[in-house]
Amino acid sequence: MENAPVIDSHVPLAAPNARLADSNARLIDSFGRLHDNLRVSVTDRCNVRCFYCMPETDVRFVERREILDFEEIERFVRIAVTLGVRKVRITGGEPLVRRDLPVLVRRLAALPGVEDIALTTNGVLLPKLAQPLYEAGLRRINVHLDTLDRERFLRITRRDEISKVLAGLELCKQLGYSKIKLNAVAVKNLVEPDIVPLARFGREHGFEVRYIEFMPLDAQNLWDRKKVLLADDIIRMLSREIAPLVPVPDPDPRAPASEYRFADGVGRVGFIASVSRPFCLNCNRLRLTADGKLRYCLFAIEEDDVKTLLRSGASDDDVAALIRRNVAGKWRGHEINTARFVAPPRPMYAIGG
Ligand code: SF4
């Protein structure tokens, strides 16, 4: 048993393959939350340097050999699917800097049981990759864009790349991506001038803007509650400047964004209000980091080592047991609004959105 997997003895290993055959297997935690959404980070590297995510210089990335390869990712997703995972979102760092990413998208899209694949990107490489990703089966894409202003884009990302992002968005539209969303991080006293222009841009092009409250996940501990532009503030701004916003009943209450439509019938926006309106009690998400750690929460302090299992000859059952153990130990939710809050040991770029 020298290749025996490194897991705690109190988790009884089911008879080989008994569980894998059980297509009704589901990942339900101690709060009754069903987990069917897996975020897969394929790299911690990025081609921009958003100030609220990573330092401008001297960023320490994981060594390449520590990053899961496509076979390992595909195997993990295949096992997770047998436990009820149905949705996969590919994230980073910046996923498009991972070589041959369309190959992975095609492999995951072909996995029986995977009903939905989406990707979150900063869009800089979309002019080059939007077509091969589309041909690989990708249809849903979130593009991170906080501003349409070239100067502010440069100030936020420390890269002068906005024209590529806009060209990439236009190409995604032409190719026929079914759902194109813009993820805009709302940092107070910085992006207020962008809130309305972004919404107008979304209305004009059929993109759904998601305003994301600034979260304490940056590598330099810049976060401060005073720097969070709250969802309610943005709703007031948009209702005043464009048209009243009408809440849209959640098609899936477990989705992180609360959605609104403009009363004039043109366009929708969403709010991911982790700070002012935490949605943890509806959370259905798990995260696999690029270096093979399983996290039950963006803010988790602890994580489980999947890579060692995958690389030590463990069986699919053992990997499944680890996933179950992870979900079984999931906490109630982040504690940003309590004195107990401790920032996770990993910054956002090393977790994935
Ligand atoms: S903070 Fe954690 S528990 Fe809450 S919704 Fe996000 S991932 Fe889920």
Residues whose N, C-alpha, C, O or C-beta is under 5 A from the ligand:
A	BS01	SF4	F279 C280 C283 Y296 C297 L298 F299 R332 G333 H334
